Every structure is written in structure tokens, then in C-alpha cells.
Amino acid sequence: MVAFEVPEVDYTRYSNRQLIAVPLAVLGVALLILLAWSLMNPAPVNMGTDFTGGTQLRVAVTDGGGEAAIRSAFDQEISEVQYAQASGEYIVTFGPEADAEAVESAVSSAQNLDNRGLNQISPSFGESVQRTALLGVGVAFLGMSILVFALFRTFVPSIAVVLSAFSDIVIPVALMNVFGIELTLGTVAALLMIIGYSVDSDILLNTHVLRRSGDFYESTYRAMRTGVTMTVTSLCAMAAMAVTAWLFGVQLLTAIGLVLVFGLAADLMNTYMLNVTLLRWYVYEGVNR
């Protein structure tokens, strides 16, 4: 079994400004990406069929023509064609303006395509699902914030957890735009999981520093030994899931795995740079003022 040893970081070598500059810069870039995306598109992130509505068709190509054969069979515009290696099928996605009956008629007329199933989501239903999903993320974040403030009852330690969790969400969403990952019910679930991971590691750090014996740096390292081990283990597991899902053509699990990898990597940075900086300022300067 491979042993994982968390190195002890000498935080005394770095000023608060040096430590906090990196996570704030990354957060700023992520916010700029979302702002630019909002100006060029209807939403700050690309919405999947779950939220925009549309038609998804599962087909098998019988003559080996592949994606080219699929695209030539339909007059209607195709948004995306994905190959599912595990089943040998293609998942063909049409926009909300597509006519499901026309799609079924076209695939029935094609000699080299075998219809394996069709699923249609109306734009109004997709919009309703979108509102519900985003409301769920907002309520989860708000509930987390209230719980954190009730737990610590002091502004700086509480805002450190909330700010870290906010950054842990914003950075993966911005990277979703960069890597072309759509917001679906699956990736929303991944974002909710990131909130849980983020709060777990940040509360662990704050509890060790504020409520246990030992000086600041000793307490920070104790929290890191547990927190970094948990986060890196989860990150490796999610990376393995994403790679495996990509190899077998399972697009949903690939997207979920990548979003979790982005979020967990951001959590490592935000917890042990941003949160540590705010806690150190609070312990050595803020408490005594």
C-alpha cells in the first residue's frame, strides 16, 4: 500500500498578502470568464438539454459509417453527437426547435441507422427544471452559510469558510466553459457535492485552529494531515472515474468526474491558502482589536 505523507508547509515564510494573492487572482479570473460568457451567451454557463429542452436520440450505425452517416441522415440541425463505447450507440442531441416526429421519421427512413430510443424535453419543462436546480444550489449555499455563522459566531472565521466555498463553486463553473462541459442535472449534483467537500475541509481547519490546543501553525498542520489526505484521495478517485468513463464513452460520468476534480483542486488551494490567511490574520491581529 502506498503511504501518503502530507508535507509540513512553513507558512512563516509567506506574508498574508503573498498567500491570499493566488486564490484571489484565480477567483478573479474565474469571475471574468463567467462575466465574458454572460455577455456573449444567454447564461454564464452552457446549459444542457436537461435545462434548455430538446431531443436526444440513441442510434446504432449498421454500416460503419459513424458520425458522418448520422449527420447526413437528418435535415434538422444536430447540436451534438456522442459515441457511447460501452453500448456501441451514438447519442444524437437536437436543439429545442427540433421536431421529434421528424427526427423519428428520418431515422426510420435511414437504411443504416437503428433507432434505440428517443427522449424529448420541452423548453418549458427544461426551464422549470433549470429554476429548480439552480434554486437548490442557492438554498444549499445559503443553508451552509447560516450553519457556519451559527457554528463559529465570529465574522472572520465564518466568512473565510463561506468565501472559500464560493470560490470552490465559481472556479469549476468557469472551467466548465473552458472545457466545454454543459450544466446538466449531473453537473449540478457535482456542484452540490463540492459545497459539502469545501465546508468539510474548511470547518476541520477552523475547528483545529480556534477550538483545540496548540499554536496556530501546529493546529494548522494537524488539520492539514487529515484534510489534505481526504481531499487528495477523493480527487484521485474522481480523476480515475473521469478517465474510465471517458474511455468507455460515458459522457455524464466524465463531466461529473471532471467538475469534481476542478472543485477539489480549488478546495485545496482555497482552504490552505485563502482560509489559512484569513484565520492567521484573525488569530494574530483581529482577535486583539
Backbone as CSV, one residue per row, in Angstrom:
resi,resn,N_x,N_y,N_z,CA_x,CA_y,CA_z,C_x,C_y,C_z
1,MET,0.848,-1.200,0.000,0.000,0.000,0.000,0.885,1.253,0.000
2,VAL,0.560,2.223,-0.826,1.354,3.446,-0.940,1.012,4.385,0.210
3,ALA,2.053,4.824,0.927,1.846,5.755,2.048,1.819,7.182,1.513
4,PHE,0.912,7.960,2.042,0.786,9.359,1.629,1.116,10.239,2.826
5,GLU,2.195,10.980,2.708,2.640,11.846,3.800,2.397,13.297,3.413
6,VAL,1.641,14.008,4.236,1.355,15.415,3.973,2.552,16.249,4.423
7,PRO,3.188,16.980,3.521,4.347,17.786,3.923,3.932,18.954,4.807
8,GLU,4.794,19.326,5.711,4.511,20.462,6.591,4.954,21.746,5.896
9,VAL,4.025,22.646,5.698,4.299,23.901,4.999,4.769,24.946,6.007
10,ASP,5.864,25.633,5.681,6.376,26.709,6.539,5.664,28.009,6.157
11,TYR,4.519,28.242,6.798,3.722,29.428,6.478,4.405,30.720,6.909
12,THR,5.374,30.639,7.825,6.050,31.854,8.298,6.890,32.503,7.197
13,ARG,7.176,31.765,6.138,7.971,32.314,5.031,7.154,33.254,4.158
14,TYR,5.843,33.239,4.317,4.983,33.996,3.414,4.133,34.985,4.212
15,SER,3.993,36.167,3.657,3.117,37.155,4.278,1.666,36.841,3.919
16,ASN,0.753,37.488,4.623,-0.664,37.287,4.319,-0.999,37.711,2.889
17,ARG,-0.386,38.795,2.436,-0.651,39.262,1.073,-0.166,38.252,0.039
18,GLN,0.990,37.647,0.287,1.508,36.658,-0.654,0.609,35.432,-0.722
19,LEU,0.139,34.983,0.430,-0.693,33.777,0.463,-2.052,33.997,-0.176
20,ILE,-2.645,35.151,0.090,-4.019,35.373,-0.372,-4.076,35.817,-1.835
21,ALA,-2.929,36.265,-2.369,-2.927,36.801,-3.731,-3.305,35.738,-4.767
22,VAL,-2.777,34.524,-4.598,-3.012,33.477,-5.604,-4.486,33.067,-5.670
23,PRO,-5.110,32.664,-4.551,-6.526,32.279,-4.657,-7.441,33.408,-5.102
24,LEU,-7.142,34.647,-4.673,-7.977,35.768,-5.113,-7.793,36.046,-6.602
25,ALA,-6.570,35.877,-7.102,-6.323,36.074,-8.537,-7.052,35.018,-9.361
26,VAL,-7.001,33.774,-8.911,-7.699,32.696,-9.630,-9.205,32.933,-9.598
27,LEU,-9.733,33.345,-8.443,-11.160,33.658,-8.342,-11.530,34.811,-9.266
28,GLY,-10.678,35.838,-9.324,-10.939,36.978,-10.203,-10.986,36.565,-11.664
29,VAL,-10.051,35.712,-12.086,-10.053,35.233,-13.473,-11.314,34.424,-13.761
30,ALA,-11.712,33.575,-12.808,-12.920,32.771,-12.985,-14.156,33.665,-13.132
31,LEU,-14.248,34.701,-12.311,-15.382,35.624,-12.401,-15.388,36.368,-13.739
32,LEU,-14.194,36.743,-14.232,-14.110,37.404,-15.533,-14.573,36.486,-16.658
33,ILE,-14.216,35.194,-16.562,-14.660,34.226,-17.577,-16.187,34.129,-17.584
34,LEU,-16.770,34.055,-16.392,-18.230,33.956,-16.304,-18.899,35.233,-16.799
35,LEU,-18.293,36.391,-16.486,-18.839,37.656,-16.965,-18.781,37.737,-18.483
36,ALA,-17.638,37.377,-19.050,-17.498,37.413,-20.510,-18.468,36.442,-21.169
37,TRP,-18.636,35.269,-20.560,-19.559,34.281,-21.115,-20.990,34.796,-21.070
38,SER,-21.332,35.499,-19.985,-22.687,36.053,-19.847,-22.972,37.109,-20.897
39,LEU,-21.939,37.882,-21.258,-22.119,38.927,-22.255,-22.284,38.357,-23.663
40,MET,-21.666,37.190,-23.915,-21.704,36.601,-25.249,-22.795,35.541,-25.406
41,ASN,-23.348,35.071,-24.286,-24.330,33.987,-24.319,-25.492,34.320,-23.382
42,PRO,-26.598,33.582,-23.497,-27.751,33.870,-22.636,-27.500,33.602,-21.158
43,ALA,-26.527,32.751,-20.827,-26.268,32.381,-19.434,-24.767,32.335,-19.198
44,PRO,-24.316,32.414,-17.933,-22.880,32.378,-17.653,-22.242,31.022,-17.874
45,VAL,-23.037,29.994,-18.143,-22.508,28.663,-18.436,-23.418,28.005,-19.457
46,ASN,-22.851,27.150,-20.293,-23.652,26.464,-21.313,-24.629,25.495,-20.657
47,MET,-25.898,25.624,-20.997,-26.928,24.756,-20.443,-27.108,23.519,-21.317
48,GLY,-27.263,22.372,-20.665,-27.517,21.134,-21.378,-28.982,20.977,-21.732
49,THR,-29.280,19.874,-22.388,-30.659,19.612,-22.813,-31.612,19.524,-21.632
50,ASP,-31.108,19.076,-20.484,-31.954,18.993,-19.288,-32.614,20.329,-18.970
51,PHE,-31.917,21.431,-19.287,-32.386,22.760,-18.899,-32.926,23.587,-20.063
52,THR,-32.467,23.314,-21.263,-32.909,24.098,-22.412,-34.042,23.418,-23.166
53,GLY,-34.229,22.135,-22.954,-35.169,21.367,-23.750,-34.493,20.884,-25.020
54,GLY,-35.086,19.935,-25.672,-34.510,19.390,-26.895,-34.843,17.921,-27.034
55,THR,-34.227,17.289,-28.008,-34.487,15.886,-28.318,-33.176,15.121,-28.336
56,GLN,-33.153,13.982,-27.655,-31.997,13.098,-27.679,-32.394,11.767,-28.283
57,LEU,-31.603,11.328,-29.237,-31.874,10.081,-29.949,-30.684,9.146,-29.789
58,ARG,-30.965,7.901,-29.438,-29.918,6.882,-29.369,-30.036,5.999,-30.610
59,VAL,-28.961,5.936,-31.370,-28.975,5.141,-32.604,-27.716,4.290,-32.706
60,ALA,-27.834,3.215,-33.453,-26.671,2.394,-33.814,-26.490,2.482,-35.323
61,VAL,-25.253,2.629,-35.741,-24.942,2.706,-37.168,-24.592,1.307,-37.651
62,THR,-25.321,0.802,-38.616,-25.170,-0.603,-39.017,-24.134,-0.833,-40.118
63,ASP,-23.731,0.223,-40.821,-22.792,0.014,-41.935,-21.407,0.565,-41.663
64,GLY,-21.152,0.980,-40.408,-19.831,1.500,-40.068,-19.579,2.916,-40.531
65,GLY,-20.633,3.621,-40.925,-20.439,4.983,-41.418,-20.123,5.995,-40.346
66,GLY,-20.422,5.667,-39.089,-20.082,6.529,-37.975,-20.866,7.823,-37.951
67,GLU,-20.228,8.863,-37.409,-20.900,10.148,-37.211,-21.325,10.776,-38.528
68,ALA,-20.529,10.586,-39.567,-20.872,11.179,-40.865,-22.203,10.635,-41.388
69,ALA,-22.432,9.351,-41.171,-23.687,8.745,-41.619,-24.876,9.313,-40.856
70,ILE,-24.662,9.599,-39.580,-25.735,10.158,-38.758,-26.080,11.569,-39.220
71,ARG,-25.078,12.392,-39.413,-25.330,13.783,-39.796,-25.974,13.887,-41.170
72,SER,-25.645,12.979,-42.064,-26.218,13.040,-43.408,-27.668,12.550,-43.448
73,ALA,-28.115,11.883,-42.373,-29.459,11.310,-42.377,-30.536,12.296,-41.948
74,PHE,-30.140,13.423,-41.350,-31.128,14.347,-40.791,-31.038,15.712,-41.464
75,ASP,-32.194,16.275,-41.769,-32.253,17.630,-42.302,-32.152,18.667,-41.184
76,GLN,-32.610,18.311,-39.992,-32.596,19.239,-38.865,-31.189,19.345,-38.280
77,GLU,-30.925,20.518,-37.727,-29.583,20.791,-37.198,-29.316,19.948,-35.949
78,ILE,-28.155,19.308,-35.933,-27.738,18.464,-34.806,-26.818,19.273,-33.898
79,SER,-27.147,19.310,-32.610,-26.320,20.059,-31.658,-25.040,19.303,-31.309
80,GLU,-25.161,17.988,-31.132,-24.008,17.215,-30.672,-24.221,15.735,-30.985
81,VAL,-23.120,15.059,-31.292,-23.134,13.609,-31.474,-22.059,13.019,-30.569
82,GLN,-22.476,12.118,-29.687,-21.547,11.485,-28.756,-21.594,9.978,-28.963
83,TYR,-20.417,9.357,-28.898,-20.340,7.911,-29.059,-20.204,7.260,-27.699
84,ALA,-21.102,6.324,-27.385,-21.041,5.577,-26.130,-20.387,4.235,-26.417
85,GLN,-19.111,4.127,-26.060,-18.347,2.941,-26.409,-18.894,1.692,-25.728
86,ALA,-19.412,1.848,-24.506,-19.890,0.684,-23.759,-21.036,-0.015,-24.479
87,SER,-21.937,0.778,-25.088,-23.101,0.189,-25.760,-22.960,0.148,-27.276
88,GLY,-21.961,0.843,-27.797,-21.797,0.906,-29.243,-22.819,1.798,-29.923
89,GLU,-23.479,2.652,-29.157,-24.512,3.530,-29.696,-24.006,4.973,-29.788
90,TYR,-24.696,5.744,-30.604,-24.443,7.175,-30.694,-25.606,7.915,-30.036
91,ILE,-25.288,8.947,-29.261,-26.308,9.800,-28.656,-26.343,11.093,-29.457
92,VAL,-27.432,11.308,-30.166,-27.578,12.456,-31.055,-28.500,13.466,-30.376
93,THR,-28.000,14.684,-30.190,-28.759,15.720,-29.493,-29.190,16.794,-30.484
94,PHE,-30.482,17.096,-30.468,-31.049,18.167,-31.288,-31.502,19.299,-30.371
95,GLY,-31.552,20.513,-30.882,-31.953,21.676,-30.106,-33.438,21.677,-29.801
96,PRO,-33.886,22.650,-28.985,-35.300,22.713,-28.590,-36.250,22.961,-29.758
97,GLU,-35.726,23.457,-30.869,-36.596,23.746,-32.019,-36.835,22.506,-32.873
98,ALA,-36.168,21.404,-32.577,-36.293,20.196,-33.394,-37.668,19.560,-33.229
99,ASP,-38.165,18.965,-34.287,-39.441,18.258,-34.294,-39.161,16.776,-34.050
100,ALA,-39.640,16.243,-32.911,-39.357,14.856,-32.553,-39.926,13.881,-33.585
101,GLU,-41.099,14.192,-34.120,-41.701,13.301,-35.106,-40.863,13.251,-36.382
102,ALA,-40.333,14.425,-36.766,-39.489,14.468,-37.964,-38.195,13.702,-37.740
103,VAL,-37.660,13.771,-36.522,-36.441,13.034,-36.193,-36.700,11.532,-36.285
104,GLU,-37.804,11.080,-35.710,-38.141,9.655,-35.766,-38.389,9.197,-37.196
105,SER,-39.023,10.037,-37.967,-39.297,9.690,-39.363,-37.994,9.554,-40.152
106,ALA,-37.049,10.471,-39.881,-35.776,10.439,-40.606,-34.971,9.198,-40.265
107,VAL,-34.944,8.836,-38.989,-34.153,7.668,-38.600,-34.812,6.379,-39.090
108,SER,-36.138,6.382,-39.204,-36.839,5.204,-39.730,-36.559,5.027,-41.215
109,SER,-36.393,6.151,-41.915,-36.141,6.096,-43.359,-34.706,5.724,-43.688
110,ALA,-33.800,5.954,-42.743,-32.384,5.679,-42.996,-32.123,4.173,-42.929
111,GLN,-31.505,3.623,-43.965,-31.256,2.189,-44.025,-30.141,1.744,-43.078
112,ASN,-29.256,2.676,-42.755,-28.075,2.290,-41.967,-28.163,2.698,-40.501
113,LEU,-29.343,3.152,-40.046,-29.492,3.579,-38.661,-30.553,2.740,-37.957
114,ASP,-30.236,2.351,-36.743,-31.171,1.568,-35.939,-31.575,2.393,-34.714
115,ASN,-32.858,2.744,-34.640,-33.368,3.570,-33.544,-33.365,2.772,-32.243
116,ARG,-32.629,3.266,-31.235,-32.563,2.596,-29.936,-33.322,3.355,-28.851
117,GLY,-33.981,4.431,-29.197,-34.756,5.172,-28.202,-34.667,6.672,-28.407
118,LEU,-35.759,7.353,-28.098,-35.817,8.810,-28.259,-36.396,9.430,-27.000
119,ASN,-35.782,10.522,-26.579,-36.244,11.230,-25.392,-36.371,12.716,-25.724
120,GLN,-37.536,13.293,-25.423,-37.775,14.709,-25.723,-38.095,15.468,-24.446
121,ILE,-37.483,16.651,-24.302,-37.753,17.544,-23.172,-38.219,18.875,-23.735
122,SER,-39.404,19.301,-23.344,-39.938,20.566,-23.851,-39.171,21.738,-23.250
123,PRO,-39.049,22.848,-23.979,-38.339,24.020,-23.450,-38.922,24.530,-22.134
124,SER,-40.251,24.496,-21.995,-40.869,24.992,-20.762,-40.532,24.095,-19.577
125,PHE,-40.530,22.785,-19.817,-40.173,21.860,-18.741,-38.693,22.013,-18.388
126,GLY,-37.850,22.166,-19.414,-36.426,22.360,-19.156,-36.162,23.622,-18.358
127,GLU,-36.886,24.694,-18.670,-36.738,25.942,-17.923,-37.168,25.763,-16.473
128,SER,-38.226,25.008,-16.262,-38.691,24.744,-14.900,-37.663,23.933,-14.118
129,VAL,-37.088,22.927,-14.762,-36.048,22.115,-14.120,-34.830,22.970,-13.803
130,GLN,-34.497,23.871,-14.735,-33.351,24.765,-14.524,-33.543,25.632,-13.290
131,ARG,-34.728,26.227,-13.157,-35.002,27.068,-11.993,-34.917,26.265,-10.701
132,THR,-35.476,25.066,-10.726,-35.461,24.231,-9.530,-34.041,23.834,-9.138
133,ALA,-33.237,23.453,-10.136,-31.866,23.025,-9.857,-31.018,24.178,-9.317
134,LEU,-31.117,25.350,-9.956,-30.331,26.497,-9.502,-30.811,26.981,-8.138
135,LEU,-32.120,26.885,-7.901,-32.644,27.225,-6.582,-32.092,26.277,-5.528
136,GLY,-31.975,25.011,-5.894,-31.415,24.037,-4.966,-29.980,24.359,-4.590
137,VAL,-29.170,24.756,-5.580,-27.784,25.135,-5.293,-27.746,26.375,-4.404
138,GLY,-28.605,27.365,-4.729,-28.646,28.582,-3.915,-29.068,28.316,-2.482
139,VAL,-30.105,27.493,-2.301,-30.569,27.164,-0.953,-29.503,26.393,-0.189
140,ALA,-28.821,25.471,-0.872,-27.755,24.707,-0.216,-26.634,25.635,0.245
141,PHE,-26.257,26.586,-0.604,-25.179,27.509,-0.239,-25.617,28.425,0.902
142,LEU,-26.849,28.917,0.833,-27.353,29.778,1.891,-27.449,29.019,3.214
143,GLY,-27.970,27.797,3.162,-28.065,26.994,4.373,-26.701,26.711,4.979
144,MET,-25.728,26.437,4.111,-24.360,26.224,4.576,-23.818,27.470,5.259
145,SER,-24.059,28.633,4.674,-23.557,29.889,5.241,-24.158,30.156,6.621
146,ILE,-25.481,29.950,6.744,-26.140,30.163,8.034,-25.591,29.216,9.084
147,LEU,-25.391,27.952,8.691,-24.858,26.957,9.625,-23.457,27.330,10.093
148,VAL,-22.626,27.807,9.168,-21.249,28.175,9.523,-21.239,29.355,10.492
149,PHE,-22.044,30.384,10.215,-22.090,31.537,11.120,-22.647,31.137,12.484
150,ALA,-23.605,30.213,12.515,-24.147,29.750,13.801,-23.114,28.928,14.562
151,LEU,-22.254,28.235,13.842,-21.266,27.371,14.478,-20.115,28.161,15.092
152,PHE,-19.586,29.152,14.361,-18.414,29.875,14.846,-18.763,31.212,15.520
153,ARG,-19.857,31.837,15.125,-20.371,33.055,15.756,-19.381,34.213,15.752
154,THR,-18.423,34.182,14.883,-17.495,35.296,14.678,-17.359,35.516,13.173
155,PHE,-17.188,36.775,12.786,-17.293,37.127,11.378,-16.166,36.552,10.530
156,VAL,-14.904,36.780,10.908,-13.788,36.419,10.031,-13.694,34.913,9.789
157,PRO,-13.695,34.066,10.830,-13.650,32.622,10.555,-14.838,32.141,9.721
158,SER,-16.005,32.719,9.951,-17.194,32.306,9.198,-17.109,32.745,7.747
159,ILE,-16.711,33.991,7.521,-16.632,34.490,6.151,-15.525,33.782,5.383
160,ALA,-14.493,33.301,6.095,-13.425,32.548,5.438,-13.970,31.258,4.844
161,VAL,-14.822,30.568,5.591,-15.432,29.328,5.094,-16.356,29.619,3.917
162,VAL,-17.187,30.647,4.054,-18.149,30.978,3.004,-17.439,31.432,1.732
163,LEU,-16.408,32.274,1.880,-15.670,32.746,0.714,-14.949,31.607,0.012
164,SER,-14.376,30.691,0.790,-13.707,29.530,0.198,-14.697,28.667,-0.569
165,ALA,-15.867,28.433,0.032,-16.883,27.621,-0.643,-17.377,28.309,-1.918
166,PHE,-17.553,29.628,-1.876,-17.964,30.381,-3.054,-16.941,30.226,-4.182
167,SER,-15.667,30.364,-3.834,-14.616,30.214,-4.835,-14.557,28.787,-5.367
168,ASP,-14.793,27.806,-4.477,-14.786,26.404,-4.903,-15.883,26.103,-5.913
169,ILE,-16.963,26.887,-5.898,-18.043,26.711,-6.863,-17.766,27.487,-8.142
170,VAL,-17.311,28.725,-8.005,-17.118,29.603,-9.169,-16.028,29.068,-10.101
171,ILE,-14.932,28.590,-9.528,-13.810,28.120,-10.362,-14.209,26.931,-11.231
172,PRO,-14.846,25.879,-10.694,-15.275,24.788,-11.577,-16.281,25.216,-12.644
173,VAL,-17.191,26.131,-12.293,-18.171,26.583,-13.282,-17.461,27.308,-14.426
174,ALA,-16.467,28.135,-14.099,-15.705,28.817,-15.149,-14.939,27.809,-16.011
175,LEU,-14.352,26.796,-15.373,-13.617,25.773,-16.124,-14.552,24.924,-16.979
176,MET,-15.795,24.796,-16.573,-16.772,24.095,-17.412,-16.913,24.798,-18.754
177,ASN,-16.903,26.129,-18.753,-16.959,26.881,-20.010,-15.703,26.650,-20.838
178,VAL,-14.555,26.661,-20.167,-13.275,26.496,-20.875,-13.197,25.132,-21.548
179,PHE,-13.680,24.074,-20.859,-13.559,22.714,-21.377,-14.830,22.220,-22.079
180,GLY,-15.804,23.105,-22.251,-16.994,22.739,-23.000,-17.915,21.767,-22.285
181,ILE,-17.969,21.836,-20.967,-18.853,20.968,-20.185,-20.155,21.711,-19.918
182,GLU,-21.264,21.075,-20.234,-22.561,21.730,-20.064,-23.079,21.551,-18.643
183,LEU,-23.922,22.492,-18.250,-24.596,22.390,-16.956,-25.817,21.495,-17.126
184,THR,-25.799,20.354,-16.466,-26.898,19.396,-16.509,-27.264,19.033,-15.075
185,LEU,-28.266,18.184,-14.937,-28.620,17.725,-13.598,-27.444,17.000,-12.950
186,GLY,-26.644,16.295,-13.752,-25.480,15.591,-13.218,-24.412,16.536,-12.706
187,THR,-24.106,17.577,-13.474,-23.066,18.508,-13.035,-23.560,19.400,-11.898
188,VAL,-24.873,19.660,-11.839,-25.416,20.369,-10.676,-25.205,19.531,-9.414
189,ALA,-25.434,18.225,-9.517,-25.184,17.337,-8.377,-23.709,17.388,-7.970
190,ALA,-22.813,17.471,-8.954,-21.384,17.578,-8.640,-21.080,18.875,-7.903
191,LEU,-21.715,19.973,-8.306,-21.505,21.254,-7.624,-22.017,21.202,-6.182
192,LEU,-23.134,20.519,-5.966,-23.634,20.354,-4.600,-22.658,19.535,-3.756
193,MET,-22.060,18.528,-4.365,-21.056,17.732,-3.647,-19.843,18.574,-3.291
194,ILE,-19.464,19.485,-4.190,-18.317,20.349,-3.926,-18.566,21.235,-2.709
195,ILE,-19.803,21.732,-2.574,-20.137,22.522,-1.383,-19.885,21.699,-0.124
196,GLY,-20.299,20.439,-0.145,-20.080,19.576,1.004,-18.610,19.333,1.284
197,TYR,-17.827,19.031,0.236,-16.387,18.838,0.411,-15.736,20.094,0.975
198,SER,-16.108,21.247,0.421,-15.493,22.510,0.818,-15.751,22.815,2.287
199,VAL,-17.009,22.708,2.695,-17.363,23.003,4.082,-16.666,22.034,5.030
200,ASP,-16.568,20.788,4.636,-15.927,19.772,5.477,-14.484,20.139,5.778
201,SER,-13.699,20.453,4.735,-12.283,20.754,4.946,-12.084,22.084,5.664
202,ASP,-12.926,23.075,5.361,-12.773,24.388,5.994,-13.167,24.360,7.472
203,ILE,-14.241,23.669,7.804,-14.645,23.566,9.204,-13.617,22.770,10.002
204,LEU,-13.052,21.743,9.374,-11.987,20.981,10.033,-10.828,21.891,10.385
205,LEU,-10.395,22.730,9.446,-9.298,23.653,9.688,-9.650,24.659,10.781
206,ASN,-10.816,25.295,10.672,-11.211,26.308,11.656,-11.340,25.717,13.062
207,THR,-11.877,24.501,13.147,-12.047,23.872,14.449,-10.705,23.578,15.102
208,HIS,-9.759,23.073,14.328,-8.428,22.789,14.877,-7.742,24.058,15.349
209,VAL,-7.873,25.140,14.571,-7.171,26.381,14.911,-7.822,27.109,16.086
210,LEU,-9.144,27.158,16.104,-9.851,28.003,17.072,-10.256,27.280,18.348
211,ARG,-10.402,25.968,18.294,-11.007,25.287,19.436,-10.153,24.177,20.031
212,ARG,-8.953,23.996,19.533,-8.095,22.956,20.087,-6.779,23.565,20.551
213,SER,-6.083,22.817,21.396,-4.829,23.320,21.970,-3.727,23.330,20.922
214,GLY,-2.675,24.087,21.228,-1.559,24.212,20.309,-1.540,25.565,19.638
215,ASP,-0.357,25.970,19.152,-0.289,27.264,18.486,-0.880,27.171,17.086
216,PHE,-0.936,28.296,16.395,-1.612,28.371,15.111,-1.032,27.392,14.094
217,TYR,0.281,27.373,13.956,0.903,26.561,12.909,0.821,25.071,13.225
218,GLU,0.943,24.720,14.500,0.787,23.319,14.882,-0.638,22.836,14.605
219,SER,-1.615,23.667,14.955,-3.014,23.304,14.721,-3.322,23.218,13.227
220,THR,-2.754,24.130,12.449,-2.965,24.110,11.005,-2.427,22.823,10.395
221,TYR,-1.238,22.404,10.836,-0.655,21.182,10.277,-1.449,19.952,10.676
222,ARG,-1.973,19.931,11.899,-2.807,18.800,12.307,-4.041,18.692,11.404
223,ALA,-4.651,19.843,11.127,-5.821,19.840,10.240,-5.436,19.432,8.817
224,MET,-4.279,19.862,8.361,-3.836,19.529,7.011,-3.597,18.035,6.845
225,ARG,-3.048,17.397,7.848,-2.770,15.964,7.732,-4.040,15.168,7.448
226,THR,-5.125,15.583,8.080,-6.398,14.911,7.829,-7.073,15.443,6.564
227,GLY,-7.182,16.766,6.457,-7.922,17.382,5.357,-7.303,17.136,3.996
228,VAL,-5.984,17.305,3.890,-5.327,17.106,2.594,-5.418,15.646,2.174
229,THR,-5.243,14.730,3.126,-5.342,13.306,2.802,-6.723,12.967,2.252
230,MET,-7.775,13.457,2.911,-9.139,13.188,2.448,-9.381,13.786,1.066
231,THR,-8.965,15.039,0.871,-9.248,15.718,-0.393,-8.472,15.109,-1.551
232,VAL,-7.180,14.806,-1.324,-6.373,14.213,-2.393,-6.883,12.821,-2.747
233,THR,-7.290,12.058,-1.743,-7.854,10.731,-2.010,-9.109,10.838,-2.865
234,SER,-9.993,11.768,-2.499,-11.219,11.972,-3.275,-10.899,12.466,-4.678
235,LEU,-9.927,13.366,-4.792,-9.545,13.905,-6.097,-9.040,12.797,-7.014
236,CYS,-8.193,11.922,-6.476,-7.663,10.810,-7.285,-8.778,9.864,-7.710
237,ALA,-9.721,9.616,-6.804,-10.843,8.737,-7.136,-11.703,9.336,-8.242
238,MET,-11.975,10.643,-8.150,-12.789,11.295,-9.170,-12.054,11.368,-10.511
239,ALA,-10.737,11.569,-10.463,-9.954,11.590,-11.702,-9.981,10.217,-12.369
240,ALA,-9.855,9.157,-11.563,-9.917,7.803,-12.113,-11.290,7.529,-12.723
241,MET,-12.339,8.000,-12.055,-13.692,7.815,-12.585,-13.861,8.549,-13.914
242,ALA,-13.351,9.773,-13.978,-13.486,10.566,-15.205,-12.755,9.907,-16.371
243,VAL,-11.544,9.414,-16.117,-10.765,8.777,-17.183,-11.441,7.493,-17.650
244,THR,-11.897,6.684,-16.688,-12.564,5.428,-17.037,-13.843,5.694,-17.821
245,ALA,-14.632,6.663,-17.358,-15.878,6.991,-18.050,-15.600,7.515,-19.454
246,TRP,-14.530,8.302,-19.604,-14.174,8.821,-20.928,-13.773,7.689,-21.868
247,LEU,-13.019,6.718,-21.353,-12.594,5.591,-22.182,-13.786,4.767,-22.670
248,PHE,-14.819,4.659,-21.836,-15.997,3.873,-22.203,-17.107,4.725,-22.817
249,GLY,-16.842,6.016,-23.000,-17.802,6.876,-23.671,-19.013,7.246,-22.845
250,VAL,-18.884,7.231,-21.507,-19.991,7.618,-20.637,-19.827,9.106,-20.333
251,GLN,-20.475,9.942,-21.132,-20.229,11.383,-21.094,-20.663,12.021,-19.780
252,LEU,-21.775,11.567,-19.221,-22.277,12.173,-17.986,-21.298,11.964,-16.842
253,LEU,-20.819,10.738,-16.664,-19.869,10.467,-15.575,-18.536,11.163,-15.819
254,THR,-18.146,11.307,-17.080,-16.925,12.057,-17.391,-17.057,13.504,-16.941
255,ALA,-18.199,14.120,-17.257,-18.427,15.510,-16.871,-18.471,15.665,-15.356
256,ILE,-19.181,14.759,-14.679,-19.261,14.828,-13.220,-17.882,14.675,-12.600
257,GLY,-17.101,13.713,-13.086,-15.760,13.500,-12.555,-14.856,14.707,-12.743
258,LEU,-14.915,15.326,-13.928,-14.072,16.492,-14.189,-14.463,17.674,-13.314
259,VAL,-15.762,17.911,-13.164,-16.210,19.021,-12.314,-15.746,18.812,-10.873
260,LEU,-15.831,17.584,-10.392,-15.372,17.304,-9.028,-13.859,17.456,-8.904
261,VAL,-13.127,17.064,-9.922,-11.668,17.264,-9.899,-11.342,18.750,-9.831
262,PHE,-12.014,19.559,-10.661,-11.800,21.006,-10.623,-12.114,21.568,-9.232
263,GLY,-13.257,21.153,-8.673,-13.675,21.679,-7.383,-12.761,21.262,-6.246
264,LEU,-12.318,20.016,-6.240,-11.437,19.537,-5.168,-10.062,20.188,-5.248
265,ALA,-9.563,20.389,-6.468,-8.281,21.087,-6.615,-8.405,22.529,-6.129
266,ALA,-9.520,23.179,-6.469,-9.748,24.542,-5.983,-9.879,24.562,-4.464
267,ASP,-10.495,23.523,-3.898,-10.663,23.464,-2.449,-9.328,23.373,-1.726
268,LEU,-8.387,22.608,-2.282,-7.047,22.543,-1.673,-6.409,23.926,-1.617
269,MET,-6.500,24.654,-2.735,-5.912,25.988,-2.784,-6.620,26.941,-1.830
270,ASN,-7.934,26.965,-1.865,-8.685,27.933,-1.065,-8.617,27.641,0.431
271,THR,-8.636,26.375,0.801,-8.595,26.038,2.223,-7.246,26.374,2.834
272,TYR,-6.170,25.987,2.156,-4.848,26.097,2.774,-4.049,27.309,2.316
273,MET,-4.696,28.201,1.575,-4.092,29.499,1.284,-5.043,30.632,1.696
274,LEU,-6.244,30.651,1.110,-7.194,31.712,1.426,-7.691,31.628,2.868
275,ASN,-8.198,30.468,3.260,-8.749,30.308,4.609,-7.663,30.449,5.673
276,VAL,-6.504,29.854,5.427,-5.398,29.951,6.389,-4.975,31.403,6.582
277,THR,-4.936,32.157,5.488,-4.541,33.566,5.586,-5.508,34.361,6.454
278,LEU,-6.806,34.191,6.194,-7.801,34.923,6.977,-7.779,34.500,8.442
279,LEU,-7.583,33.206,8.691,-7.501,32.737,10.082,-6.260,33.279,10.771
280,ARG,-5.136,33.314,10.066,-3.907,33.827,10.676,-4.052,35.310,11.005
281,TRP,-4.649,36.060,10.108,-4.887,37.480,10.402,-5.797,37.615,11.618
282,TYR,-6.834,36.781,11.674,-7.785,36.851,12.786,-7.120,36.499,14.115
283,VAL,-6.308,35.447,14.129,-5.683,34.992,15.376,-4.633,35.978,15.866
284,TYR,-3.800,36.501,14.968,-2.680,37.341,15.391,-2.993,38.838,15.387
285,GLU,-4.014,39.249,14.660,-4.323,40.675,14.598,-5.773,40.986,14.935
286,GLY,-6.698,40.242,14.348,-8.103,40.568,14.500,-8.668,40.348,15.878
287,VAL,-8.251,39.262,16.573,-8.823,38.935,17.878,-8.556,40.003,18.905
288,ASN,-7.367,40.592,18.857,-6.950,41.526,19.891,-7.382,42.954,19.623
289,ARG,-8.104,43.198,18.557,-8.504,44.570,18.230,-9.872,44.891,18.792
